[in-house]
Amino acid sequence: MGHPPDRLLKGREEGDVLLQAANPLGVDALLGLYGLLIRFRMAESHVFEASAEAAAADVVVARPSVWRTLWSEKRAVLHISALSMSGVVVFYTWFIFAPSYAVAVHGLDAQHSLVAGLLVQGVFLGMIPLMGRLADRWGRKPLAFVFTLGFAVLAFPLEWLLGSGSVSLFASMGIASVLLAAACAPLGAIFTELVPTRVRATVVGFTYGGASPVFGGSAPYLNTWVSSQGMRAVFVVALIAACLVTAAVTLRMPETRTVELT
């Protein structure tokens, strides 16, 4: 038999590409369904049940608007915004931007950079339970200070370590991931403990959902732009400033480790 026509070969190649792209999407879909199954089978807290029963027993009351709810909980909104601001910028900078930056600017091998990034993700995931346990033992604020002050001190050294090679890239991102785990591990508990049950989903959802794209989503673009202008240090200084703002707000934030949910 003769060789298959070019159109058939092209169709096969496109099909292989689609299958390769669909594999991770299929895994994501299965994980999403598993997450839904866990959520549907999860029991609500006694605080939520009591709040729901009290609301059902009340005479119909006008529900306040979202903006009025956010304003009434403005202190919690400020704390959540400040805690999210530096964390999402660091996440997008060191987990998303750093590997490609090391390849494009410092000439690191792309495959080595990818492997280093994947290994660092493993370090980060492994540190989350440990940092969560420390937050339960020592409190939420000490862990937040470990992250903010640690990054304020180490931001430039980690930046200088970034382009020395694949091992130094892993070391730089690994240290960053440990510091970031100190911020991320207690975040869910902090948010929950700062906001009353009756408005928790609204306040946390709108505040964190807004801070992530505004601060984190813009970080890679701003990083790329200032780097292209030869002013990479400006972005590092801005990152340090964000960490110091978070530290200042954390200082005024109540310690919530022993607070009963309301």
Buried (B, 14 or more C-beta within 10 A) or exposed (E): EEEEEEEEEEEEEEEEEEEEEEEEEEEEEEEEEEEEEEEEEEEEEEBBEEBEEEEEEEEEEEEEEEEEBBEBBEEBBBBBBBBBBBBBBBBBBBBBBBBBBBBEEBEBEEEBBBBBBEBBEEBBEEBBEEBBEBBBEBBBBBBBBBBBBBBBEBBBEBBEBBBBBBEBBBBBBBBBBBBBBBBBBBBEBBBBBBBBBBBBEBBBEBBBEBBBEBBBEEBBEBBBEBBEEEEBEBBBEBBBEBBBBBBEBBEEBEBBBEEEBE
